[in-house]
């Protein structure tokens, strides 16, 4: 869907990009990889948020949370560079190699 939105110039808003914490189950015991730390991420949440906003078709995202500490962590994704397409591919490769 994102490539179609990009081709047609349609704004794309991603609601609940962290899938209600479902994305955190897989890397629960994994250290944050260097490829994530390079763009300034200090947590998996920031890594995911930067990954998503780095897609050319994504206009904005709404990470919903009711916890202050998680909101503060999410805001940290606004600092530093956004990963480019090559960095995003490397992030996908690392995530895919993690044990399920």
C-alpha positions as CSV (number, residue, x, y, z in Angstrom):
1,X,0.0,0.0,0.0
2,X,2.8,2.4,0.8
3,X,4.3,2.3,-2.7
4,X,0.9,3.1,-4.2
5,X,0.5,6.0,-1.9
6,X,3.9,7.3,-2.8
7,X,3.2,6.9,-6.5
8,X,0.0,8.8,-6.2
9,X,1.2,11.5,-3.8
10,X,-1.2,10.4,-1.1
11,X,-0.4,11.4,2.5
12,X,0.0,8.4,4.7
13,X,-0.5,8.5,8.5
14,X,0.6,5.4,10.5
15,X,-1.6,4.9,13.6
16,X,-0.1,2.7,16.4
17,X,3.1,1.9,14.5
18,X,4.4,-0.2,17.5
19,X,1.4,-2.6,17.2
20,X,0.5,-2.4,20.8
21,X,4.0,-3.7,21.8
22,X,3.8,-6.7,19.5
23,X,7.0,-5.6,17.8
24,X,8.9,-5.9,21.1
25,X,8.3,-9.6,21.7
26,X,10.9,-10.7,19.1
27,X,13.9,-8.6,20.2
28,X,13.0,-8.8,23.9
29,X,16.4,-10.1,24.9
30,X,18.4,-8.7,22.0
31,X,20.8,-5.8,22.4
32,X,20.1,-2.8,20.1
33,X,22.3,-3.4,17.0
34,X,24.9,-0.8,15.9
35,X,22.9,-0.1,12.8
36,X,20.1,1.3,15.1
37,X,22.4,3.2,17.4
38,X,24.1,5.0,14.4
39,X,21.0,7.2,13.6
40,X,20.8,8.0,17.3
41,X,18.4,5.3,18.7
42,X,18.8,4.3,22.3
43,X,15.8,1.9,22.4
44,X,13.9,-0.6,20.2
45,X,10.9,1.8,20.2
46,X,13.0,4.6,18.8
47,X,14.5,2.3,16.3
48,X,11.1,1.2,15.0
49,X,9.7,4.8,14.9
50,X,12.7,6.0,12.9
51,X,12.4,3.1,10.6
52,X,8.8,3.9,9.9
53,X,9.1,7.6,9.4
54,X,12.2,6.9,7.2
55,X,9.9,5.4,4.5
56,X,9.4,7.9,1.7
57,X,5.6,7.3,1.7
58,X,5.0,7.9,5.4
59,X,3.9,11.5,6.2
60,X,3.5,11.1,10.0
61,X,2.9,8.5,12.6
62,X,0.8,8.3,15.9
63,X,2.5,6.1,18.5
64,X,-0.3,5.8,21.1
65,X,0.7,5.3,24.7
66,X,-0.7,6.2,28.1
67,X,2.6,5.8,29.9
68,X,4.8,8.9,30.4
69,X,8.1,7.0,30.2
70,X,7.1,5.5,26.9
71,X,6.0,8.8,25.5
72,X,9.4,10.3,26.5
73,X,11.2,7.4,24.8
74,X,9.1,7.8,21.7
75,X,10.0,11.5,21.6
76,X,13.6,10.5,21.5
77,X,13.0,9.2,18.0
78,X,12.8,12.9,16.9
79,X,16.5,13.3,17.5
80,X,19.2,12.5,15.0
81,X,19.0,11.4,11.4
82,X,16.3,9.3,9.9
83,X,17.6,6.1,8.3
84,X,17.8,6.1,4.5
85,X,16.7,3.2,2.3
86,X,20.0,1.3,2.6
87,X,20.0,1.6,6.4
88,X,16.4,0.5,6.6
89,X,17.3,-2.6,4.5
90,X,20.0,-3.5,7.0
91,X,17.6,-3.0,9.9
92,X,15.2,-5.4,8.2
93,X,17.9,-8.0,7.7
94,X,19.0,-7.8,11.4
95,X,15.4,-8.1,12.5
96,X,14.7,-11.1,10.2
97,X,17.8,-12.9,11.6
98,X,16.5,-12.7,15.2
99,X,15.2,-15.9,16.7
100,X,11.4,-16.0,16.9
